[in-house]
Amino acid sequence: MLQEHPLVVQRTARYYTIGQFSENTRNIWFCLHGFGQLAQYFGRKFADLAHDDTLIVVPEGLSRSYLDMNYQRVGASWMTREDAAHEIDDYVVYLNSLYNLILAEHTNTGPKRHITVLGFSQGAATACRWLNNGGDKSGRIQVDRLILWAGYFPKGLSDLIDANVLTDTETHYVYGRQDEYISALPDIDAYLNRLKTDVPNLKITTFDGAHRVDPEVLKTLVTTPKPIA
């Protein structure tokens, strides 16, 4: 009889950064790509946000595959429905490790850091699960702002994250009016109302555009005052 067995193994993950962490760093962004994307290209969307006081961190999903029959295009993903529970566990451990790597050595030095997590498309659900499950014995990871960009949550946000986790977190949902996935919903207003019911402090932003991160729209969301040292 065929039996399934889980085996935890060591993996090598890949991430990219824009900017350098220094004593002047006040803002840190963790930007999670969508299905079939690579971090090195997705990260270019955030180049204009990087300044002397801002560090951009772009992790890449642990699973990669070819996207065309010529085996030229490669993309990464965070998970599929196959063995989903273990894939979620794996990427939460990975993202926790990255968060700690970036922040641990600088916790007690320099100004207080403002942390933003942005998830695009599949990365939006990934971001929710990470914030809901991430952290260690001392508590959850600390995030000041969550931006869910063009994510689709068929069962609502409560299926992915406890609203109490976001009580003190500035939370946004952003999508393009011509997004081929969101605009195909039979009742967009009902869908958005469900999201706001799940997360009462949710702020919704729309723009003229398709299923993509628009750098100009992104700039309009960067309104939180920088922490004072």
C-alpha positions as CSV (number, residue, x, y, z in Angstrom):
1,M,0.0,0.0,0.0
2,L,1.4,3.4,-1.0
3,Q,1.9,5.7,2.0
4,E,2.8,9.4,2.0
5,H,5.4,10.7,4.4
6,P,6.6,14.3,5.0
7,L,10.3,14.9,5.2
8,V,11.7,18.3,6.3
9,V,14.8,19.2,4.2
10,Q,17.1,22.2,4.0
11,R,16.4,24.5,1.0
12,T,18.3,27.5,-0.5
13,A,16.0,30.5,-0.9
14,R,16.7,33.5,-3.0
15,Y,15.9,37.2,-2.3
16,Y,16.9,40.6,-3.7
17,T,17.3,44.0,-2.0
18,I,17.3,47.6,-3.3
19,G,19.3,49.9,-1.0
20,Q,21.5,49.2,2.0
21,F,20.5,48.7,5.7
22,S,22.2,51.4,7.7
23,E,21.7,53.4,10.9
24,N,19.7,55.8,8.8
25,T,17.2,53.2,7.6
26,R,13.7,54.1,8.7
27,N,11.5,52.2,6.3
28,I,11.7,48.5,5.2
29,W,9.5,47.0,2.6
30,F,9.0,43.3,2.1
31,C,7.5,42.8,-1.4
32,L,6.0,39.4,-2.3
33,H,5.5,38.6,-6.0
34,G,2.7,36.9,-7.7
35,F,2.3,33.5,-9.4
36,G,4.8,32.9,-12.2
37,Q,7.0,35.9,-11.5
38,L,10.7,36.1,-10.5
39,A,11.8,38.5,-7.7
40,Q,14.5,40.1,-9.8
41,Y,12.0,41.5,-12.3
42,F,9.2,42.1,-9.8
43,G,11.5,44.1,-7.6
44,R,12.0,46.7,-10.4
45,K,8.5,48.0,-9.6
46,F,9.8,49.3,-6.3
47,A,13.0,51.0,-7.4
48,D,11.5,54.5,-7.0
49,L,10.7,53.9,-3.4
50,A,14.3,53.1,-2.4
51,H,16.1,56.1,-0.8
52,D,18.9,56.5,1.8
53,D,16.3,55.8,4.5
54,T,14.4,53.0,2.8
55,L,15.3,49.3,2.1
56,I,13.3,47.1,-0.3
57,V,13.5,43.4,0.3
58,V,12.0,41.1,-2.4
59,P,11.9,37.4,-1.5
60,E,11.3,34.7,-4.2
61,G,8.9,31.8,-3.9
62,L,10.5,28.4,-3.2
63,S,9.0,26.7,-6.2
64,R,10.0,27.4,-9.9
65,S,8.8,26.1,-13.2
66,Y,8.9,26.8,-16.9
67,L,6.1,29.0,-18.2
68,D,6.3,28.2,-21.9
69,M,6.7,25.1,-24.1
70,N,10.1,26.4,-25.3
71,Y,11.5,26.2,-21.8
72,Q,12.7,29.8,-22.0
73,R,10.5,31.6,-19.4
74,V,10.8,30.7,-15.8
75,G,8.5,31.8,-12.9
76,A,8.3,31.1,-9.2
77,S,5.3,30.5,-7.0
78,W,4.6,30.4,-3.3
79,M,2.4,27.3,-3.3
80,T,-0.2,25.2,-5.1
81,R,-3.1,23.2,-3.7
82,E,-1.0,20.1,-3.7
83,D,0.3,19.4,-0.2
84,A,-0.6,23.0,0.5
85,A,-0.3,22.8,4.3
86,H,3.4,21.9,4.1
87,E,4.1,24.5,1.4
88,I,2.6,27.2,3.7
89,D,4.6,26.0,6.6
90,D,7.8,26.1,4.5
91,Y,7.3,29.6,3.2
92,V,6.3,30.9,6.6
93,V,9.6,29.6,8.0
94,Y,11.5,31.0,5.1
95,L,9.9,34.5,5.4
96,N,10.4,34.5,9.2
97,S,14.1,33.7,8.7
98,L,14.4,36.5,6.2
99,Y,12.7,39.0,8.4
100,N,14.9,38.0,11.3
101,L,18.0,38.2,9.1
102,I,17.2,41.7,8.0
103,L,16.1,43.1,11.4
104,A,17.6,41.0,14.2
105,E,21.1,42.6,14.2
106,H,19.6,46.1,14.0
107,T,16.8,45.9,16.6
108,N,18.5,48.0,19.2
109,T,20.4,50.4,16.9
110,G,19.3,53.4,14.9
111,P,15.7,54.8,14.7
112,K,12.5,52.8,15.0
113,R,11.8,51.1,11.7
114,H,8.5,51.3,9.8
115,I,7.7,47.9,8.3
116,T,5.6,47.5,5.2
117,V,4.6,44.1,3.7
118,L,3.2,44.2,0.2
119,G,1.8,41.1,-1.5
120,F,0.8,41.1,-5.2
121,S,-1.7,38.6,-6.6
122,Q,-0.7,35.2,-5.1
123,G,1.7,37.1,-2.9
124,A,-1.3,38.8,-1.2
125,A,-2.6,35.5,0.2
126,T,1.0,34.6,1.1
127,A,1.4,37.9,3.0
128,C,-1.8,37.3,5.0
129,R,-0.8,33.7,6.0
130,W,2.7,34.9,6.9
131,L,1.4,37.7,9.2
132,N,-1.1,35.3,10.7
133,N,1.4,32.6,11.5
134,G,4.8,34.3,11.4
135,G,6.9,35.1,14.5
136,D,8.6,33.1,17.3
137,K,8.1,32.5,21.0
138,S,8.4,36.3,21.7
139,G,5.4,37.0,19.5
140,R,4.3,37.8,15.9
141,I,6.4,39.7,13.5
142,Q,5.8,43.4,13.7
143,V,4.3,45.1,10.6
144,D,3.1,48.6,10.4
145,R,1.4,48.5,7.0
146,L,0.0,45.7,4.8
147,I,-0.8,46.3,1.2
148,L,-2.8,43.6,-0.6
149,W,-2.5,44.3,-4.3
150,A,-4.8,42.5,-6.8
151,G,-5.2,39.5,-4.5
152,Y,-8.3,37.3,-4.9
153,F,-9.7,35.8,-1.8
154,P,-12.7,33.6,-2.7
155,K,-13.5,32.8,0.9
156,G,-12.7,36.2,2.2
157,L,-9.8,37.5,4.3
158,S,-11.0,35.8,7.5
159,D,-10.0,32.5,5.9
160,L,-6.4,33.6,5.8
161,I,-5.8,36.0,8.7
162,D,-7.4,36.9,12.0
163,A,-8.6,40.5,11.9
164,N,-7.2,41.0,15.4
165,V,-3.7,40.6,13.9
166,L,-4.3,43.8,11.9
167,T,-5.9,45.9,14.6
168,D,-2.9,48.2,14.7
169,T,-1.8,47.7,11.1
170,E,-2.6,50.1,8.3
171,T,-4.2,47.8,5.8
172,H,-4.9,48.4,2.1
173,Y,-6.5,46.5,-0.8
174,V,-5.6,47.8,-4.2
175,Y,-6.7,46.7,-7.7
176,G,-7.0,48.0,-11.2
177,R,-10.5,48.5,-12.7
178,Q,-9.4,46.6,-15.8
179,D,-7.9,43.7,-13.8
180,E,-8.9,40.7,-15.7
181,Y,-9.4,38.6,-12.6
182,I,-11.1,41.0,-10.3
183,S,-13.3,42.6,-13.0
184,A,-14.6,39.1,-13.9
185,L,-16.3,38.7,-10.5
186,P,-20.1,38.7,-10.9
187,D,-20.5,41.3,-8.0
188,I,-17.4,43.3,-7.2
189,D,-19.2,45.4,-4.6
190,A,-20.3,42.4,-2.7
191,Y,-16.8,41.0,-2.8
192,L,-15.2,44.2,-1.5
193,N,-17.9,44.5,1.2
194,R,-16.9,41.0,2.3
195,L,-13.3,42.0,2.6
196,K,-14.2,45.1,4.6
197,T,-16.4,43.0,6.9
198,D,-13.5,40.6,7.5
199,V,-11.0,43.5,8.1
200,P,-13.0,46.6,9.2
201,N,-10.0,49.0,9.0
202,L,-9.3,48.0,5.3
203,K,-8.7,50.9,2.9
204,I,-9.6,50.3,-0.7
205,T,-7.8,51.9,-3.6
206,T,-8.7,51.5,-7.3
207,F,-6.9,52.7,-10.4
208,D,-7.3,52.6,-14.2
209,G,-5.1,49.6,-15.1
210,A,-4.9,45.8,-15.4
211,H,-3.4,43.1,-13.2
212,R,-0.1,44.8,-12.3
213,V,1.6,46.9,-9.7
214,D,1.5,50.5,-10.9
215,P,4.5,52.5,-9.5
216,E,2.6,55.8,-9.6
217,V,-0.3,54.4,-7.7
218,L,2.1,52.8,-5.2
219,K,3.6,56.3,-4.5
220,T,0.2,57.6,-3.4
221,L,0.0,54.9,-0.7
222,V,3.3,55.9,0.9
223,T,1.7,58.4,3.2
224,T,2.6,57.1,6.7
225,P,4.9,59.6,8.4
226,K,8.4,58.3,8.9
227,P,9.1,57.3,12.5
228,I,11.1,59.8,14.6
229,A,14.3,58.5,16.1
